[in-house]
């Protein structure tokens, strides 16, 4: 079988690459003025890394989460129907990693519940089991 040799004209390849760079740089020049662009600071979450442990729980609920800014935080236990069973925390907290432990003192019967952590306009809900 004969082998076909393919040779590319280096000037045409270079020209196509330059055209692609021009197209990319043309659109990149608009990135800071388009109305739908948001800055990285706006994308930062106020409430993140919410963890509830151990799960299932017995007498104590441990929570850890990260606050992006100082904020008013509310932590509540909700039943399966969404009714508030107990408020664990409602206060202003500083920015940074938060670790909290709460005794349930036998106030929760066996079953499924939800922990609702709210900070500012953000809310994270975690499901827990009580044994």
C-alpha positions in Angstrom: 0.0 0.0 0.0 1.3 3.4 -0.9 1.7 5.8 2.0 0.4 9.3 1.4 2.4 12.1 2.8 0.5 15.0 4.1 2.3 18.3 4.4 0.8 21.4 5.8 1.7 24.8 4.7 3.0 26.3 7.9 1.9 29.8 6.9 -1.7 28.7 6.5 -1.7 26.9 9.8 -0.2 29.9 11.5 -2.7 32.2 9.9 -5.7 30.1 11.2 -4.2 30.1 14.7 -3.8 33.9 14.6 -7.5 34.3 13.5 -8.6 32.1 16.4 -6.6 34.2 18.9 -8.1 37.4 17.5 -11.6 36.0 17.9 -10.9 34.9 21.5 -9.4 38.2 22.4 -12.2 40.1 20.8 -14.8 38.4 23.1 -12.5 38.6 26.1 -12.4 42.3 25.8 -16.1 42.4 26.8 -15.9 40.3 29.9 -15.8 43.1 32.4 -18.7 45.1 30.9 -21.3 42.5 30.3 -24.2 42.8 32.7 -24.4 39.1 33.5 -20.8 38.8 34.7 -20.4 38.6 38.4 -17.2 39.1 40.3 -15.7 36.2 42.4 -16.7 38.1 45.6 -20.4 38.0 44.6 -20.2 34.2 44.0 -18.8 33.5 47.5 -21.3 31.8 49.7 -22.1 33.1 53.1 -22.9 29.7 54.4 -20.9 26.6 53.3 -19.5 23.2 54.4 -22.5 22.4 56.7 -22.0 19.1 58.4 -24.1 17.4 61.0 -22.7 14.5 63.0 -23.0 11.8 64.2 -25.9 10.7 62.2 -28.0 8.9 63.5 -27.9 10.9 66.7 -28.8 9.9 70.2 -28.5 12.8 72.8 -26.2 15.3 71.1 -26.1 17.1 67.7 -22.7 18.3 66.5 -22.6 20.9 63.7 -19.8 22.5 61.8 -20.1 25.1 59.0 -18.2 28.0 57.5 -19.5 31.6 57.5 -18.1 33.9 54.8 -19.0 37.1 56.7 -20.2 38.0 60.2 -23.9 37.2 60.1 -27.0 36.4 62.2 -27.3 32.6 62.3 -30.4 30.5 63.1 -30.2 26.7 63.7 -33.5 24.9 64.1 -34.8 21.3 64.2 -37.8 20.6 62.1 -40.0 17.5 62.0 -40.9 15.7 58.8 -43.9 18.0 58.2 -41.8 21.1 58.5 -42.9 22.1 61.9 -40.3 23.7 64.2 -39.5 21.3 67.0 -36.7 23.3 68.7 -34.4 26.2 68.2 -30.7 25.3 68.8 -29.1 28.6 68.1 -30.2 32.1 67.2 -27.4 34.7 67.4 -24.8 36.8 65.6 -21.7 34.8 64.7 -18.3 35.9 63.4 -16.9 34.9 60.0 -14.9 31.6 59.8 -15.3 28.0 60.7 -18.0 27.3 63.4 -18.3 24.2 65.5 -21.2 23.8 67.8 -22.6 20.9 70.0 -26.2 20.8 71.3 -27.8 18.4 73.8 -31.2 17.3 72.8 -32.0 16.2 76.4 -34.5 13.5 75.2 -36.7 16.2 73.5 -36.6 14.3 70.2 -38.4 11.0 69.8 -37.1 8.4 67.4 -37.6 9.3 63.7 -36.4 11.6 61.0 -35.9 15.3 61.5 -34.3 18.2 59.5 -31.7 20.6 60.7 -32.2 24.0 59.1 -29.2 26.4 59.3 -29.9 29.9 58.1 -27.4 32.8 57.7 -28.6 36.0 56.0 -30.6 35.0 53.0 -29.0 31.5 52.7 -30.4 28.3 54.2 -29.0 24.8 54.2 -31.2 21.8 55.3 -29.7 18.5 56.5 -31.6 15.3 57.3 -30.9 13.5 60.5 -32.2 10.3 62.2 -32.8 10.1 65.9 -32.4 6.7 67.7 
